[in-house]
Amino acid sequence: MTSPETATIDDAATITMFGADWCRDCRRTKSQLDDLGVAYTYVDLEADPAAADVAREISGRTQIPVVVYPDATHHVEPSNDDVAAKLRELSLI
């Protein structure tokens, strides 16, 4: 499990996804990353509620998932097309 302190963008090569199992959009985005074989760190906000503050600081919003990319940009509740476009931009797929 990733702690809030390590759930920041410390590793420039890692995608970090903040989400929860009850969230349909989180499950969809997680499945997309898995299906594409893209490495990422998943921060389960149910298991680590304090990490919600980290996600909120990054995004300025309370919606999830929050996906943070290696270039320090992020998406909040992204569509599959948004995620795929960003991954292509970063040459990750």
C-alpha positions in Angstrom: 0.0 0.0 0.0 1.2 3.5 -0.8 1.2 6.0 2.0 0.1 9.6 1.3 3.8 10.7 1.7 4.8 8.3 -1.1 1.7 8.9 -3.2 3.1 12.1 -4.5 5.0 12.4 -7.7 8.4 11.4 -6.3 9.1 8.8 -9.0 9.2 10.6 -12.3 8.7 7.3 -14.2 5.5 6.2 -12.4 1.8 6.8 -13.1 -0.1 7.1 -9.9 -3.8 6.5 -9.8 -5.9 7.5 -6.8 -9.2 5.5 -6.6 -11.6 3.3 -4.8 -13.1 -0.1 -5.6 -16.7 1.2 -5.3 -16.0 3.8 -8.0 -17.1 2.5 -11.5 -14.8 5.1 -13.3 -11.9 4.0 -11.1 -12.5 0.3 -12.0 -12.7 1.2 -15.7 -9.5 3.3 -15.7 -7.6 0.6 -13.6 -8.8 -2.1 -16.0 -7.6 0.0 -19.0 -4.1 0.5 -17.5 -3.9 -3.2 -16.7 -5.1 -4.2 -20.2 -2.5 -1.9 -21.8 0.2 -3.3 -19.6 1.1 0.1 -18.3 2.9 0.1 -14.9 1.3 2.3 -12.3 0.9 2.8 -8.5 -2.6 2.4 -7.3 -3.6 4.3 -4.1 -6.7 2.8 -2.6 -8.5 5.7 -0.9 -10.6 3.3 1.2 -7.5 1.6 2.6 -5.7 4.9 3.0 -8.3 7.6 3.6 -5.6 10.2 4.3 -4.5 9.9 0.6 -7.7 11.5 -0.4 -6.2 14.8 0.8 -3.2 14.2 -1.5 -5.5 13.5 -4.4 -7.5 16.7 -3.6 -4.3 18.8 -3.4 -3.2 17.5 -6.8 -6.5 17.9 -8.6 -8.3 20.6 -6.7 -11.4 18.4 -6.8 -13.0 15.6 -4.9 -13.9 13.4 -7.8 -12.0 10.2 -8.6 -10.1 8.6 -10.2 -7.2 11.0 -10.2 -4.5 9.8 -12.6 -1.1 11.5 -12.2 1.4 11.0 -15.1 5.2 11.0 -15.1 5.2 14.6 -16.5 3.3 15.8 -13.4 0.1 16.4 -15.4 -3.1 14.7 -14.2 -6.6 13.8 -15.2 -9.7 13.7 -13.0 -12.4 11.2 -14.1 -10.7 10.7 -17.5 -12.3 8.9 -20.4 -10.5 5.9 -21.9 -9.7 8.1 -24.9 -8.2 10.8 -22.6 -6.0 8.2 -20.9 -4.9 6.5 -24.1 -4.1 9.9 -25.7 -1.9 10.9 -22.8 -0.2 7.5 -22.7 0.6 7.9 -26.4 1.9 11.4 -25.9 4.2 10.1 -23.2 5.2 7.2 -25.5 4.0 4.7 -22.9 1.9 2.8 -25.4 
